[in-house]
Amino acid sequence: MHQSLVKHMKPLKEMRVLQARDGFGTGVDDSQRSALLERIAVFNSAGEQCCQHLREQLQGGEAVADGPRREASSTRTGTRSRR
């Protein structure tokens, strides 16, 4: 599962995420566990910010594509509006 999580991340980030996840093995005290959870929370937050940025880019791209798509559709139906 973690491979799909980091598939599109840069190698250094991938390594850090995997190290944090692997840190939950045996022999981890509460302080170490807390630090690992904090690191994972930071990675999660960065991932959410990246996803939001990509959503915004996608919305912009869809808005750009919508104009020609509407024009092509109205041209086929003969309802092209005059400007």
C-alpha positions as CSV (number, residue, x, y, z in Angstrom):
1,M,0.0,0.0,0.0
2,H,2.8,2.5,0.8
3,Q,4.2,2.1,-2.7
4,S,1.1,3.7,-4.2
5,L,1.3,6.4,-1.6
6,V,4.7,7.5,-2.6
7,K,4.7,6.5,-6.3
8,H,4.6,10.1,-7.5
9,M,6.7,11.6,-4.8
10,K,10.4,12.6,-5.2
11,P,12.8,9.9,-4.1
12,L,14.0,11.8,-1.0
13,K,10.4,12.3,0.2
14,E,9.6,8.7,-0.5
15,M,12.6,7.6,1.6
16,R,11.5,9.8,4.5
17,V,7.9,8.6,4.4
18,L,9.1,4.9,4.3
19,Q,11.5,5.5,7.2
20,A,8.8,7.1,9.3
21,R,6.4,4.2,8.5
22,D,9.1,1.6,9.2
23,G,9.9,3.3,12.5
24,F,6.8,1.8,14.1
25,G,8.5,-1.6,14.6
26,T,9.1,-3.2,17.9
27,G,11.1,-1.4,20.6
28,V,9.7,2.0,19.9
29,D,9.0,4.0,23.0
30,D,6.2,6.6,23.4
31,S,8.5,9.5,22.7
32,Q,9.7,7.9,19.4
33,R,6.2,6.9,18.4
34,S,5.0,10.5,19.0
35,A,7.9,11.9,16.9
36,L,7.1,9.4,14.1
37,L,3.4,10.3,14.2
38,E,4.4,14.0,14.0
39,R,6.6,13.4,10.9
40,I,3.8,11.4,9.2
41,A,1.4,14.2,10.0
42,V,3.8,16.7,8.3
43,F,4.0,14.4,5.2
44,N,0.3,14.1,5.2
45,S,-0.2,17.8,5.3
46,A,2.3,18.4,2.5
47,G,0.5,15.7,0.4
48,E,-2.9,17.4,1.0
49,Q,-1.4,20.8,0.0
50,C,0.0,19.2,-3.2
51,C,-3.3,17.6,-4.0
52,Q,-5.1,20.9,-3.5
53,H,-2.7,22.6,-5.8
54,L,-3.2,20.0,-8.5
55,R,-7.0,20.3,-8.1
56,E,-6.7,24.0,-8.7
57,Q,-4.6,23.4,-11.8
58,L,-7.1,20.9,-13.1
59,Q,-10.0,23.3,-12.6
60,G,-8.1,25.9,-14.5
61,G,-7.4,23.5,-17.3
62,E,-11.0,22.4,-17.5
63,A,-12.1,26.0,-17.6
64,V,-9.7,26.7,-20.6
65,A,-11.0,23.5,-22.4
66,D,-14.6,24.4,-21.7
67,G,-14.7,27.3,-24.1
68,P,-13.6,25.4,-27.2
69,R,-15.7,22.5,-26.2
70,R,-18.8,24.6,-26.0
71,E,-18.0,26.3,-29.3
72,A,-17.5,23.0,-31.0
73,S,-20.8,21.7,-29.6
74,S,-22.7,24.8,-30.6
75,T,-21.2,24.7,-34.1
76,R,-22.4,21.2,-34.6
77,T,-25.9,22.1,-33.5
78,G,-26.0,25.3,-35.4
79,T,-26.5,27.5,-32.4
80,R,-23.3,29.4,-32.4
81,S,-23.6,32.7,-30.7
82,R,-22.4,35.9,-32.2
83,R,-20.1,38.3,-30.3
